[in-house]
C-alpha cells in the first residue's frame, strides 16, 4: 500500500467489486470496457497478479482511492505488448480528472517500480491527442523520446503514440 497526502493506492480486494465496476466504463480505456460483462473475473485476474508482482513480464494494477475509500481510478505498471518494455499505466474516472490525482499516483508507482525492479527505465505511452496524459508524464519527469505508431492489440489497430521514458537515477 502507498499513501500520499490525499490518496491511498492499494491492492484491489474481492470486496472492491462494486467500486471496480466503475472503472470498466471509462470511455478511453477500451481494454477495460471490454471486460464490462465479466467484472468479477477481471477483478480476480488483477488480484491473482499480486502473487507474482511481476511488472517486467506481467502487469500489476492498484486501485486509487481517496481517504474515505472512494475509488478514483487505477494505476500500475506492466509489460507493453509490442515494445516489451515496462510501462506505467493509469486511468481516472472522468469525474475525478483535473485534480492532480493521476500525477500523484503515477509518481508513486514510477518511484516504486524503479526502486524495486531491475529496469533501467520505465516508459509511458499516450495517444498523440491525449495532451492531459502527456502532461501527467511530464510532471512526473518522464522524458519525451519520440512519436511511434504502435499496435493496439485489443482493437488490432495501429495508432500514433507519444513515447516517454523515466530513467533510473544512477548514484
N, C-alpha and C positions, 0 to 999 in steps of 0.2 A: 504494500500500500504506500502511496505517496500522498503527502498533504502539502498544500500551499495555503496562503492566507485565505483564499476563497474556495478552494476546490479539494475534493477527496478523489483521488484516482486509484481505483482498486479493481481487483479481480471481479468479474461477474460471478454471481451465485445463482443457484436454482430459483430462489425466491425473488430474483430480479426480473422474472419473465414479463410482467406487465410493463415495467419500465423499458425493458429491452425491446419490446414490440414497437415502441415509439420510434426507435432508430431504424426500423425496417421501412419506414415511409418517407425517408429523406430523398427528395427528388434527384439530387446529384449523385447518390450512392447506389448505382444500378445493381451492383452485386448483392447488396443487402436487400434491395427491393425485391429481387428475385427469390428471396427466402421468406417473403411475407406469408406464404401459405404453410410454412413449417418453422415457426419461430422457436418452438421448444427444442427441436432438433438442432437448429442453428446455434442457439444459446448453449446447448450441451456440447456442441463441437468446440466452441470457444473455451468453455470450461475445461474440456479434455486437453486442450493445448497447454494449459498451465503445468501439466505434469512434466513436459519436456522443457518448457521455457526456451524454445528454440526460435530465435529470430533470424538465424542465418539460413536455415533450410525450411523453416516453417513460418508461423505467424503467431504473435501474441497480441491480444486486444484487451484493453482495460476499459471500464466504464468511467466516465467523467461525471461526478456528482457534486452538487452543492453541499453545504454543511447540514442541510436538512434531509439529505439522501434523495433529493430530486434529481433525476437523470438530465444531463445537459448534452451528452454526446459520448463519443468513444475515441480512444487514442491507442496507438500501439506501434509495433514495428514488425517487419517480416520481409521475406524474400520477394523481390519484384519478379513477376512471372517471366518477363522477357529479358531483363537485364541481369538477373541472378545476383543482384546486389541487395543489401539490407536497406529497406526504405521505411521512413516514418509514415504513419497514416493517422488521419484524424478526421472527424466529422462532428458537426454540431447540429442540434435541432435548429431549424430556421428561426424559431422564436428566441434562441439564445445567442445568436450571432451579433457581432459588433460590441461585445463586452470584454474582449481580450482573453476569453476562456481558451480558445484554440491555441493562442500563443503561449499562454501559461502552461497548458498541458503538454504541448509539443516540446517546450524547453525541458521540462522534467523528464520526459521519455527519451529525448535525444541524449541528455546527460547520462541517464541510466544505461542506455544501450552502449554508448561509447565507453563508459566505465566498466561495464560488466561483460562485454563480449570482445573477442579478439578480432576487431574490424578496424581498418584504418580510417574509415569514414562511413557515414550513413547518408543516404540520398533522400531527396524529396522530388516528386514529380507533380506538376499541376497542369491542367489543361491551359492552353495559351490564353483563353478568355477569362480564366479564373484569377483575376487580379487580387482579390481578397486573400486567397490561399497563398499566392506568391508573397504577399506582404507578411503573412504569418511566418513563412520560411525565412524571409529576410530579417524579420525582427528576432528570429531565433539564431541568427548569424550563419545561416546556410549561404553558400556562395553560388551565384548563378554560373553555370558552366556553358550550357548551350540549349538550343531547341532541337528536339528529336521527334521523329514520327515513330510511335510505338503501337504495338498491337494491344488492344483491349480484349483480353481473352474471352471475357463473358459475353461480349457483343460481337466478337470476331471482326472488329473494325479497327482500322489504323487511324490514329488521331495525333495531332501535334501537341506536344507537351514541352513545358519548360523543365529543364533538368538542373537540380541543385545538389550540392554536397556540403556536408558539415564534417570537417576533418578533426580527427583526434589530435589534441594538443600534445606535442612532444615536449617532455620535461627535461 
